[in-house]
Amino acid sequence: MSHPFGEAESPHEPSQGCELLDPLAFHLESRLNEQADLTVDDQLIAERLADLSVICGQAETAQSVLLGLAELSWSRGDDFLAVYFSLKLV
């Protein structure tokens, strides 16, 4: 598979969306295991993972990812993104 961000952003049939959950989750897990700072691409992948999780009936996953993104944004002093991700939790 190519870079997960490109995969997440490319056009897919609606039935293909849930198949992307595992590759996106694997990419994020790998990045987190590296203990590297998440890049903008990583954050976009995380947001796509959360969006797809809701569509695929995995609301708890979406909630965890969005909460993590909100907390990361707060810790980085990015109030706009922190509020944005917090609102997506609602």
C-alpha positions as CSV (number, residue, x, y, z in Angstrom):
1,M,0.0,0.0,0.0
2,S,1.2,3.5,-0.7
3,H,1.2,6.3,1.9
4,P,-2.0,5.9,4.0
5,F,-2.9,9.6,3.6
6,G,-3.1,9.1,-0.2
7,E,-5.1,6.0,0.2
8,A,-7.6,7.7,2.6
9,E,-8.0,10.7,0.2
10,S,-8.4,8.8,-3.0
11,P,-12.0,8.2,-4.3
12,H,-13.5,4.9,-3.1
13,E,-16.9,3.2,-3.4
14,P,-18.9,3.6,-0.2
15,S,-18.6,-0.1,0.5
16,Q,-14.8,0.2,0.5
17,G,-14.6,2.7,3.3
18,C,-14.5,0.2,6.1
19,E,-11.7,-1.7,4.5
20,L,-9.5,1.3,5.1
21,L,-9.9,1.2,8.9
22,D,-7.2,-1.3,9.5
23,P,-4.5,0.3,7.3
24,L,-5.2,3.7,8.8
25,A,-5.1,2.4,12.3
26,F,-1.9,0.4,11.6
27,H,-0.2,3.6,10.3
28,L,-1.2,5.6,13.4
29,E,-0.2,2.8,15.8
30,S,3.2,2.6,14.1
31,R,3.7,6.4,14.4
32,L,2.7,6.3,18.0
33,N,5.0,3.4,18.7
34,E,7.9,5.4,17.2
35,Q,7.0,8.1,19.8
36,A,7.4,10.7,17.1
37,D,5.6,13.9,17.0
38,L,2.5,13.5,14.9
39,T,2.7,15.4,11.6
40,V,-0.1,17.2,9.9
41,D,-0.5,14.1,7.6
42,D,-0.8,11.9,10.7
43,Q,-3.4,14.2,12.2
44,L,-5.4,14.1,9.0
45,I,-5.2,10.3,8.9
46,A,-6.4,10.2,12.5
47,E,-9.3,12.4,11.6
48,R,-10.2,10.2,8.6
49,L,-10.0,7.2,10.8
50,A,-12.4,8.8,13.2
51,D,-14.8,9.7,10.4
52,L,-14.7,6.2,8.9
53,S,-15.1,4.6,12.3
54,V,-18.4,6.4,12.8
55,I,-19.7,5.3,9.4
56,C,-18.6,1.7,10.1
57,G,-20.3,1.6,13.4
58,Q,-17.2,1.9,15.6
59,A,-18.2,5.0,17.6
60,E,-15.9,4.2,20.5
61,T,-12.9,4.2,18.2
62,A,-13.9,7.5,16.8
63,Q,-14.4,9.0,20.2
64,S,-11.0,7.9,21.4
65,V,-9.2,9.2,18.3
66,L,-11.0,12.6,18.4
67,L,-10.4,12.9,22.1
68,G,-6.7,12.2,21.5
69,L,-6.5,14.8,18.8
70,A,-8.3,17.4,20.9
71,E,-5.9,16.8,23.8
72,L,-2.9,16.9,21.5
73,S,-4.1,20.2,20.1
74,W,-4.7,21.7,23.6
75,S,-1.2,20.6,24.6
76,R,0.3,22.3,21.5
77,G,-1.6,25.5,22.2
78,D,-3.7,25.2,19.1
79,D,-7.1,26.2,20.6
80,F,-8.8,26.3,17.2
81,L,-8.1,22.7,16.4
82,A,-8.7,21.6,19.9
83,V,-12.2,23.1,19.8
84,Y,-12.8,21.7,16.3
85,F,-12.0,18.1,17.4
86,S,-14.0,18.6,20.6
87,L,-17.0,19.7,18.6
88,K,-16.7,16.6,16.4
89,L,-17.1,14.5,19.5
90,V,-20.7,15.9,20.0
